[in-house]
C-alpha cells in the first residue's frame, strides 16, 4: 500500500468523529425532504390511479387502461435498462456499494429511481416505497459526500446516514432506520456510525412529521392482548411465519433467476406483464393494489372471513413475487409486511373458531405478524421489533414481539434460509462474476470480534489475513492497543483495519467465520 495514501486514510478517519454530527443533520434535512416529497407524490398518484381504476366500467375504458399500463411498463423498462442499479428494491445495491462490489452515479440513480418508483408504485404494483427510499436517501448521502470531497471511508458513513434518513422518513421510524443500517447493512456496531445514523434518522423523521403529521403509520387503536398463559399461540404464529418466510425468500430468488427465462421479452419490455397483472388485480381485487398499507390498517375492523383472508394472502404473495421478479423499481418492504399482516389475520380468524381467542385480538396478532414475518425474511429481528413498535405507536406488545421474532428467525435458521437482501446481492454478484473490477480506494473499516468467531482467542500473528488487509489498531473498551503479533483477540474487540473497498466482503466473512 502507498504510504502517503495510507497516512491520509488514517488521518481522515481520526478526524471524522467531529464531522459526523453536522453531516448527519445535513443529510437528515436533505434526505428527509427528498424522501418526503417522494412519499407524498406516491400517495397522490396511487390514490388517483385507484380512482381511475374504479371508473373502468366498459370495454373501451378497459382497453384504454391496459394500453396506458403497457406504455408505462415500457417506460419503466427503459429506465431500468438505462440504469440497472435502480432495479428492484435498491437495498441490495446499497449493500453492494458499502462492500465495494458495486458503484453508482448518485444523481442518475436518484432521479431515475425517484421517477421509476412514481410510475411503478403510483400505478398500483405490489411494491413498496421503503427500499427505494433507502436507495434514494443513500444517493443523497453519496451526493453530499462527493460535494464535500469526502474520502472513501467518510463516504461510506455518509451513504449509510442517507439510508437511515430514507427509512426514517418513509416509515416515521428513526430508531428502526438506525437499527436497520447497523443490523442489515453493516452487521456491526460502530459508535461514529450509530451517532451519525440516529441524528440523521431523527432529523429526517422531524422533517417527515412536519409534512405528514405525527400519527403512526398503522392505527390499530387500543389493542386487546392475550394473557401470558396463552403464549403458545405466539410461538405457533412464529413457526407459521418462519415457514412462510422461507417460502417467500426462495420464491423471490427463483423469480430473480427465472423471470427472464419464462417470459422471453426484450429487456425494455420485461416490466410490461407485471403492469398488465396490476390492471387485472385492479379490476378484480383492488384491495391488494400497492404496498398494502390501507389493507393492513383495515384488518382489525373489516372482519373478513377466513376464506377471503386466505385468498388475499395467496394472491398478494403471488402478485408481489411477480412484480418484484420483473425488476421494476420498487421494493418488498411494505408488501412483505402486508403478507405478514394477512397471515396474522388469517391465524386469528382460524383460532377464533377453534379456541377461546377473543376476536378483538385481531390487531394484536396482525402487529405480531408484521414484525415476525419481516424479521424472518430479512433476518433482522431487532429491526422488526423496533419498526413495528414505531409504526404502531405502541411498545405494549414488546415481549410478545420479541418472542414471535425469535421463533420465526429460528425457523429460517433451521432451513438454512439467508436474509433476502443478502441473497439478492450474492445472486447479482454471482451473475457478474468474471467481469474485470478494480480494487477501489483504501478505506478504514472497524470489524468486531464476535463470541463465535474463529479469531477469538488467537494472537494476531496466528491469523491468516487476506493479503491486502492491514490491522492498524485493536480497540478494547476505551483502550487502544498497538497490534503486535502476540496481542490476543477477545470477544467484543474492534479490529481497525485498512483495506481496499473491493475486499470489504472478504474481510468481514473472514472475521465472522465461526469456530470449528
C-alpha positions as CSV (number, residue, x, y, z in Angstrom):
1,X,0.0,0.0,0.0
2,X,1.2,3.5,-0.8
3,X,2.4,5.2,2.4
4,X,1.1,8.7,1.6
5,X,-2.3,7.2,0.8
6,X,-2.3,5.2,4.0
7,X,-1.4,8.1,6.2
8,X,-4.2,10.2,4.6
9,X,-6.8,7.5,5.2
10,X,-5.8,7.2,8.8
11,X,-5.7,10.9,9.4
12,X,-9.1,11.4,7.8
13,X,-10.6,8.6,9.9
14,X,-9.3,10.1,13.2
15,X,-10.8,13.5,12.4
16,X,-14.1,12.2,11.1
17,X,-15.9,11.9,14.5
18,X,-16.0,15.7,14.7
19,X,-17.9,16.0,11.5
20,X,-20.4,13.1,12.0
21,X,-22.9,15.2,14.0
22,X,-23.1,18.1,11.5
23,X,-23.1,15.9,8.4
24,X,-25.7,13.6,9.8
25,X,-28.1,16.5,10.5
26,X,-27.4,17.9,7.0
27,X,-28.2,14.6,5.3
28,X,-31.3,14.2,7.5
29,X,-32.6,17.5,6.3
30,X,-32.0,17.0,2.6
31,X,-32.7,13.3,2.6
32,X,-35.9,13.8,4.7
33,X,-37.2,16.4,2.3
34,X,-36.4,14.4,-0.9
35,X,-38.0,11.1,0.6
36,X,-41.0,13.0,2.0
37,X,-41.6,14.5,-1.5
38,X,-41.3,11.0,-3.0
39,X,-43.8,9.7,-0.4
40,X,-46.2,12.5,-1.0
41,X,-46.2,12.1,-4.7
42,X,-46.6,8.3,-4.5
43,X,-49.7,8.7,-2.3
44,X,-51.2,11.3,-4.7
45,X,-50.6,9.1,-7.8
46,X,-51.7,5.9,-6.1
47,X,-55.0,7.5,-5.0
48,X,-55.5,9.0,-8.4
49,X,-54.9,5.6,-10.0
50,X,-57.4,3.8,-7.7
51,X,-60.0,6.4,-8.6
52,X,-59.4,5.9,-12.3
53,X,-59.5,2.1,-12.0
54,X,-62.9,2.4,-10.2
55,X,-64.3,4.2,-13.2
56,X,-63.4,1.4,-15.7
57,X,-66.9,0.1,-16.3
58,X,-66.9,-0.8,-20.0
59,X,-64.7,-2.4,-22.7
60,X,-63.3,0.8,-24.3
61,X,-62.2,2.1,-20.9
62,X,-60.7,-1.2,-20.1
63,X,-58.7,-1.2,-23.4
64,X,-57.5,2.3,-22.7
65,X,-56.5,1.4,-19.2
66,X,-54.4,-1.6,-20.3
67,X,-52.9,0.5,-23.2
68,X,-51.7,3.1,-20.7
69,X,-50.3,0.4,-18.4
70,X,-48.4,-1.2,-21.2
71,X,-46.8,2.2,-22.2
72,X,-45.9,2.7,-18.5
73,X,-44.3,-0.7,-18.5
74,X,-42.1,0.2,-21.5
75,X,-41.1,3.4,-19.8
76,X,-40.1,1.6,-16.6
77,X,-38.2,-1.0,-18.6
78,X,-36.3,1.7,-20.5
79,X,-35.3,3.3,-17.2
80,X,-34.0,0.0,-15.8
81,X,-32.1,-0.7,-19.0
82,X,-30.6,2.8,-18.9
83,X,-29.6,2.4,-15.3
84,X,-29.6,-1.2,-14.0
85,X,-28.8,0.0,-10.4
86,X,-32.4,1.3,-10.0
87,X,-34.0,-2.2,-10.5
88,X,-35.9,-3.8,-7.6
89,X,-35.6,-2.7,-4.0
90,X,-32.3,-0.8,-4.1
91,X,-31.2,-2.1,-0.7
92,X,-29.0,-4.9,-2.1
93,X,-27.4,-2.3,-4.3
94,X,-26.6,-0.1,-1.3
95,X,-25.1,-3.1,0.5
96,X,-23.1,-3.8,-2.7
97,X,-21.7,-0.3,-2.7
98,X,-20.8,-0.5,1.0
99,X,-19.0,-3.8,0.3
100,X,-17.1,-2.2,-2.5
101,X,-18.6,-4.6,-5.1
102,X,-20.8,-2.0,-6.8
103,X,-20.8,1.6,-7.7
104,X,-23.5,4.0,-8.8
105,X,-23.7,7.6,-10.1
106,X,-25.7,9.2,-7.4
107,X,-27.6,11.8,-9.4
108,X,-28.5,9.4,-12.1
109,X,-29.8,6.8,-9.6
110,X,-31.6,9.5,-7.6
111,X,-33.5,10.9,-10.5
112,X,-34.4,7.6,-12.2
113,X,-35.2,5.7,-9.0
114,X,-37.5,8.6,-8.0
115,X,-39.3,8.7,-11.3
116,X,-39.3,5.0,-11.8
117,X,-40.9,4.5,-8.4
118,X,-43.6,7.0,-9.1
119,X,-44.5,5.1,-12.3
120,X,-44.5,1.6,-10.8
121,X,-45.8,2.2,-7.3
122,X,-48.2,5.0,-8.4
123,X,-49.9,2.6,-10.8
124,X,-50.6,0.2,-8.0
125,X,-48.0,-2.5,-8.4
126,X,-47.4,-4.7,-5.3
127,X,-44.1,-3.0,-4.5
128,X,-43.1,-0.8,-1.5
129,X,-41.6,2.7,-1.2
130,X,-39.2,1.9,1.7
131,X,-36.5,0.1,-0.3
132,X,-36.4,2.8,-2.9
133,X,-36.5,5.4,-0.1
134,X,-33.4,3.8,1.4
135,X,-31.6,3.9,-2.0
136,X,-32.8,7.5,-2.7
137,X,-31.5,8.5,0.8
138,X,-28.2,6.8,0.1
139,X,-27.9,8.6,-3.2
140,X,-28.5,11.9,-1.3
141,X,-25.7,10.9,1.2
142,X,-23.4,10.0,-1.6
143,X,-24.1,13.2,-3.4
144,X,-23.3,15.3,-0.3
145,X,-20.1,13.4,0.3
146,X,-19.0,14.0,-3.3
147,X,-19.7,17.7,-3.0
148,X,-17.9,17.8,0.4
149,X,-14.9,16.0,-1.3
150,X,-15.0,13.3,1.4
151,X,-12.5,10.5,1.4
152,X,-13.8,6.9,0.8
153,X,-14.1,5.9,4.4
154,X,-16.2,9.0,5.2
155,X,-18.2,8.5,2.0
156,X,-19.3,5.1,3.3
157,X,-20.6,6.8,6.5
158,X,-22.5,9.4,4.7
159,X,-24.0,6.9,2.3
160,X,-25.2,4.9,5.4
161,X,-26.6,8.1,7.0
162,X,-28.6,8.6,3.9
163,X,-30.0,5.1,4.1
164,X,-31.1,5.7,7.7
165,X,-32.7,9.0,6.6
166,X,-34.6,7.2,3.8
167,X,-36.1,4.6,6.1
168,X,-36.9,7.1,8.9
169,X,-38.8,9.4,6.5
170,X,-40.6,6.6,4.7
171,X,-41.9,5.0,7.9
172,X,-41.7,7.7,10.5
173,X,-39.3,5.3,12.3
174,X,-36.0,7.0,13.1
175,X,-34.8,4.3,15.6
176,X,-35.7,1.4,13.2
177,X,-33.8,3.3,10.5
178,X,-30.7,3.4,12.7
179,X,-31.0,-0.3,13.8
180,X,-31.6,-1.3,10.2
181,X,-28.3,0.2,8.9
182,X,-26.4,-1.4,11.8
183,X,-28.1,-4.8,11.7
184,X,-28.7,-5.2,8.0
185,X,-26.3,-3.0,6.0
186,X,-23.2,-3.1,8.3
187,X,-23.9,-6.0,10.6
188,X,-21.8,-4.5,13.4
189,X,-22.0,-1.6,15.8
190,X,-19.7,1.4,15.4
191,X,-20.0,4.5,17.6
192,X,-19.5,7.0,14.9
193,X,-21.9,5.2,12.7
194,X,-24.5,5.0,15.4
195,X,-24.3,8.6,16.4
196,X,-24.5,9.9,12.9
197,X,-27.3,7.5,11.9
198,X,-29.5,8.3,14.9
199,X,-29.1,12.0,14.4
200,X,-29.8,11.6,10.7
201,X,-32.9,9.5,11.4
202,X,-34.3,11.8,14.0
203,X,-33.8,14.8,11.7
204,X,-35.4,13.1,8.7
205,X,-38.3,12.0,11.0
206,X,-38.9,15.6,12.2
207,X,-39.0,16.7,8.5
208,X,-41.4,13.9,7.7
209,X,-43.7,14.6,10.6
210,X,-43.8,18.3,9.8
211,X,-45.3,17.3,6.4
212,X,-47.4,14.2,7.2
213,X,-48.2,14.8,10.9
214,X,-47.4,12.7,14.0
215,X,-49.9,9.9,13.5
216,X,-48.3,6.4,13.4
217,X,-48.3,4.6,10.1
218,X,-50.7,1.9,11.4
219,X,-53.5,3.0,13.6
220,X,-54.9,-0.2,15.3
221,X,-56.2,1.8,18.2
222,X,-56.4,0.1,21.6
223,X,-55.1,-3.5,21.0
224,X,-56.5,-6.3,23.1
225,X,-53.7,-8.7,24.1
226,X,-53.7,-12.3,25.2
227,X,-52.7,-13.5,28.7
228,X,-49.1,-14.8,29.1
229,X,-50.6,-18.2,29.8
230,X,-51.6,-18.3,26.1
231,X,-48.0,-17.6,24.9
232,X,-48.1,-20.9,23.0
233,X,-50.3,-19.1,20.4
234,X,-47.4,-16.6,19.8
235,X,-44.9,-19.5,19.4
236,X,-47.3,-21.2,17.0
237,X,-47.6,-18.0,15.0
238,X,-43.9,-17.6,14.9
239,X,-43.4,-21.1,13.5
240,X,-46.0,-20.4,10.8
241,X,-44.4,-17.0,9.9
242,X,-41.0,-18.6,9.7
243,X,-42.2,-21.3,7.2
244,X,-43.9,-18.6,5.2
245,X,-40.7,-16.5,5.2
246,X,-38.7,-19.5,3.9
247,X,-41.2,-19.9,1.0
248,X,-41.1,-16.2,0.3
249,X,-37.4,-15.9,0.1
250,X,-37.0,-19.0,-2.1
251,X,-39.7,-17.8,-4.4
252,X,-38.1,-14.3,-4.7
253,X,-34.8,-15.9,-5.6
254,X,-36.5,-18.3,-8.1
255,X,-38.2,-15.3,-9.7
256,X,-34.9,-13.3,-9.9
257,X,-33.2,-16.2,-11.7
258,X,-36.0,-17.4,-13.9
259,X,-38.3,-14.5,-14.8
260,X,-36.3,-13.7,-18.0
261,X,-36.3,-17.4,-19.0
262,X,-40.0,-17.9,-18.5
263,X,-41.1,-14.5,-20.0
264,X,-39.0,-14.1,-23.1
265,X,-39.2,-10.4,-23.9
266,X,-36.7,-7.7,-24.6
267,X,-35.3,-6.1,-21.5
268,X,-37.2,-2.9,-22.2
269,X,-40.5,-4.9,-22.1
270,X,-39.8,-7.0,-19.0
271,X,-42.0,-5.0,-16.7
272,X,-45.0,-4.9,-19.0
273,X,-46.5,-8.3,-17.8
274,X,-46.4,-7.0,-14.2
275,X,-48.2,-3.8,-15.3
276,X,-50.8,-5.9,-17.1
277,X,-51.3,-8.1,-13.9
278,X,-51.7,-4.9,-11.9
279,X,-54.6,-3.9,-14.2
280,X,-56.2,-7.4,-13.7
281,X,-55.9,-7.0,-9.9
282,X,-57.3,-3.5,-10.1
283,X,-60.5,-4.9,-11.7
284,X,-60.8,-8.0,-9.5
285,X,-59.3,-7.4,-6.1
286,X,-58.5,-3.7,-5.8
287,X,-57.8,-4.1,-2.0
288,X,-54.5,-5.7,-2.9
289,X,-53.1,-2.9,-5.0
290,X,-50.0,-1.1,-3.9
291,X,-47.8,-2.0,-0.9
292,X,-50.8,-2.8,1.2
293,X,-50.8,-0.1,3.9
294,X,-54.5,0.5,3.8
295,X,-55.3,-3.2,3.7
296,X,-53.2,-3.9,6.8
297,X,-54.7,-0.9,8.6
298,X,-58.2,-2.1,8.0
299,X,-57.7,-5.8,9.0
300,X,-58.8,-5.4,12.7
301,X,-62.0,-3.6,11.7
302,X,-63.2,-5.2,8.4
303,X,-63.8,-8.7,9.8
304,X,-63.0,-10.6,6.6
305,X,-63.9,-14.3,6.6
306,X,-61.1,-16.8,6.9
307,X,-61.7,-17.9,3.2
308,X,-61.3,-14.3,2.0
309,X,-58.2,-13.7,4.1
310,X,-56.6,-16.9,2.6
311,X,-57.5,-15.7,-0.9
312,X,-56.0,-12.3,-0.1
313,X,-52.8,-13.9,1.3
314,X,-52.3,-16.2,-1.7
315,X,-52.9,-13.5,-4.3
316,X,-50.9,-10.8,-2.5
317,X,-48.0,-13.3,-2.2
318,X,-48.0,-14.2,-5.9
319,X,-48.7,-10.6,-7.0
320,X,-45.7,-9.3,-5.0
321,X,-43.4,-12.1,-6.3
322,X,-44.3,-11.4,-9.9
323,X,-43.9,-7.6,-9.7
324,X,-40.5,-7.9,-7.9
325,X,-39.3,-10.5,-10.4
326,X,-39.9,-8.0,-13.3
327,X,-37.1,-5.9,-11.8
328,X,-39.4,-2.8,-11.8
329,X,-38.1,0.0,-9.5
330,X,-39.8,-0.8,-6.2
331,X,-39.2,-2.7,-3.0
332,X,-40.7,-5.6,-1.0
333,X,-40.5,-3.9,2.4
334,X,-44.2,-2.9,2.7
335,X,-45.6,-5.8,0.7
336,X,-43.9,-8.3,2.9
337,X,-45.4,-6.5,6.0
338,X,-48.8,-6.8,4.3
339,X,-48.3,-10.5,3.7
340,X,-47.3,-10.9,7.3
341,X,-50.3,-8.9,8.5
342,X,-52.7,-11.1,6.3
343,X,-51.1,-14.2,7.8
344,X,-51.7,-12.9,11.3
345,X,-55.3,-12.0,10.4
346,X,-56.0,-15.5,8.9
347,X,-54.3,-17.1,12.0
348,X,-56.7,-15.2,14.3
349,X,-59.8,-15.9,12.2
350,X,-59.0,-19.6,12.3
351,X,-58.4,-19.9,16.0
352,X,-61.4,-17.7,17.0
353,X,-63.5,-20.6,15.8
354,X,-61.4,-23.4,17.4
355,X,-60.3,-21.8,20.7
356,X,-61.1,-19.2,23.2
357,X,-59.2,-16.4,21.4
358,X,-61.1,-13.1,21.6
359,X,-61.9,-11.7,18.1
360,X,-60.8,-8.3,19.4
361,X,-57.2,-9.7,19.4
362,X,-57.0,-9.4,15.7
363,X,-55.0,-6.2,15.9
364,X,-52.6,-7.8,18.3
365,X,-51.8,-10.8,16.1
366,X,-51.6,-8.6,13.0
367,X,-49.0,-6.4,14.7
368,X,-47.0,-9.5,15.8
369,X,-47.1,-10.9,12.3
370,X,-45.8,-7.7,10.8
371,X,-42.7,-8.0,13.0
372,X,-42.3,-11.8,12.8
373,X,-42.5,-12.0,9.1
374,X,-40.3,-9.0,8.5
375,X,-37.7,-10.3,10.9
376,X,-37.6,-13.7,9.4
377,X,-37.5,-12.6,5.7
378,X,-34.7,-10.0,6.3
379,X,-33.0,-11.9,9.2
380,X,-33.1,-8.6,11.1
381,X,-35.4,-9.3,14.1
382,X,-34.3,-6.4,16.2
383,X,-35.2,-4.0,13.3
384,X,-38.6,-5.8,13.0
385,X,-39.4,-5.3,16.7
386,X,-38.4,-1.6,16.8
387,X,-40.0,-0.9,13.4
388,X,-43.4,-2.3,14.4
389,X,-43.3,-0.5,17.7
390,X,-42.7,2.8,15.9
391,X,-45.2,2.1,13.1
392,X,-48.0,1.3,15.6
393,X,-47.0,3.9,18.2
394,X,-47.1,1.3,21.0
395,X,-44.5,-0.6,22.9
396,X,-47.1,-2.5,25.0
397,X,-46.5,-5.8,23.0
398,X,-42.7,-5.6,23.1
399,X,-42.3,-9.0,24.9
400,X,-44.7,-10.8,22.5
401,X,-43.0,-9.1,19.5
402,X,-39.6,-10.4,20.8
403,X,-40.9,-14.0,21.1
404,X,-42.6,-14.2,17.7
405,X,-39.5,-12.7,16.0
406,X,-37.1,-15.1,17.7
407,X,-39.2,-18.1,16.9
408,X,-39.7,-17.1,13.2
409,X,-36.0,-16.3,12.9
410,X,-35.0,-19.7,14.3
411,X,-37.2,-21.5,11.8
412,X,-35.4,-19.8,8.9
413,X,-32.1,-20.7,10.6
414,X,-33.2,-24.3,10.7
415,X,-33.9,-24.3,7.0
416,X,-30.7,-22.5,6.3
417,X,-32.5,-19.6,4.7
418,X,-30.4,-16.5,4.3
419,X,-31.6,-12.8,4.6
420,X,-33.4,-11.8,1.5
421,X,-31.3,-8.7,0.7
422,X,-28.1,-10.5,1.1
423,X,-29.3,-13.4,-1.0
424,X,-30.3,-11.0,-3.8
425,X,-26.9,-9.2,-3.6
426,X,-25.0,-12.5,-3.8
427,X,-27.2,-13.6,-6.7
428,X,-26.4,-10.4,-8.6
429,X,-22.6,-10.6,-7.8
430,X,-22.6,-14.3,-8.9
431,X,-24.1,-13.3,-12.3
432,X,-21.4,-10.6,-12.8
433,X,-18.5,-12.8,-11.7
434,X,-15.7,-12.8,-14.2
435,X,-16.1,-9.2,-15.1
436,X,-13.0,-7.1,-14.6
437,X,-13.1,-4.9,-11.5
438,X,-10.6,-2.5,-9.9
439,X,-9.8,-2.8,-6.2
440,X,-11.2,0.7,-5.5
441,X,-9.8,3.1,-2.9
442,X,-8.3,2.3,0.5
443,X,-10.7,2.7,3.4
444,X,-10.6,2.3,7.2
445,X,-13.0,-0.4,8.5
446,X,-13.8,-1.4,12.1
447,X,-14.6,-5.1,12.4
448,X,-15.9,-6.6,15.7
449,X,-14.7,-9.9,17.1
450,X,-17.8,-11.9,17.8
451,X,-18.1,-14.5,20.5
452,X,-18.4,-17.4,18.0
453,X,-15.6,-16.1,15.7
454,X,-12.7,-18.4,14.9
455,X,-10.3,-15.5,15.6
456,X,-11.4,-15.2,19.3
457,X,-8.5,-16.5,21.5
458,X,-5.9,-16.2,18.7
459,X,-3.0,-13.9,18.6
460,X,-2.6,-11.6,15.6
461,X,0.4,-13.5,14.3
462,X,-1.7,-16.7,14.1
463,X,-4.3,-15.1,11.8
464,X,-4.2,-15.9,8.1
465,X,-5.2,-12.5,6.9
466,X,-6.1,-11.5,3.3
467,X,-3.0,-10.2,1.6
468,X,-4.3,-6.6,1.2
469,X,-5.6,-6.2,4.8
470,X,-3.6,-4.4,7.4
471,X,-4.6,-4.3,11.1
472,X,-3.7,-0.8,12.4
473,X,-5.3,-0.9,15.9
474,X,-7.3,-3.1,18.3
475,X,-9.9,-1.3,20.4
476,X,-10.9,-2.9,23.7
477,X,-13.3,-0.7,25.6
478,X,-11.7,2.7,25.9
479,X,-8.2,1.2,25.4
480,X,-6.5,1.3,22.0
481,X,-3.9,-1.5,21.6
482,X,-1.0,-1.5,19.2
483,X,-1.4,-4.6,17.0
484,X,1.7,-6.5,17.8
485,X,2.0,-10.2,16.9
486,X,1.4,-11.5,20.4
487,X,-1.8,-9.5,21.1
488,X,-4.6,-11.9,21.7
489,X,-8.1,-11.1,20.4
490,X,-11.1,-11.2,22.7
491,X,-14.9,-11.2,22.1
492,X,-16.0,-7.5,21.9
493,X,-12.7,-6.2,20.5
494,X,-12.9,-3.9,17.5
495,X,-10.2,-4.5,14.9
496,X,-9.4,-1.3,13.0
497,X,-8.3,-2.4,9.5
498,X,-7.0,-0.7,6.4
499,X,-8.0,-2.3,3.1
500,X,-9.3,-1.8,-0.4
501,X,-13.1,-1.2,-1.0
502,X,-13.3,-4.4,-3.0
503,X,-12.0,-6.5,-0.1
504,X,-14.6,-5.5,2.5
505,X,-16.8,-8.5,2.0
506,X,-13.9,-10.9,2.1
507,X,-12.6,-9.3,5.3
508,X,-16.0,-9.4,7.1
509,X,-16.5,-13.0,6.1
510,X,-13.1,-14.0,7.4
511,X,-13.5,-12.4,10.8
512,X,-17.1,-13.7,11.2
513,X,-16.3,-17.3,10.3
514,X,-17.3,-19.5,13.3
515,X,-15.0,-21.7,15.3
516,X,-15.0,-25.3,14.1
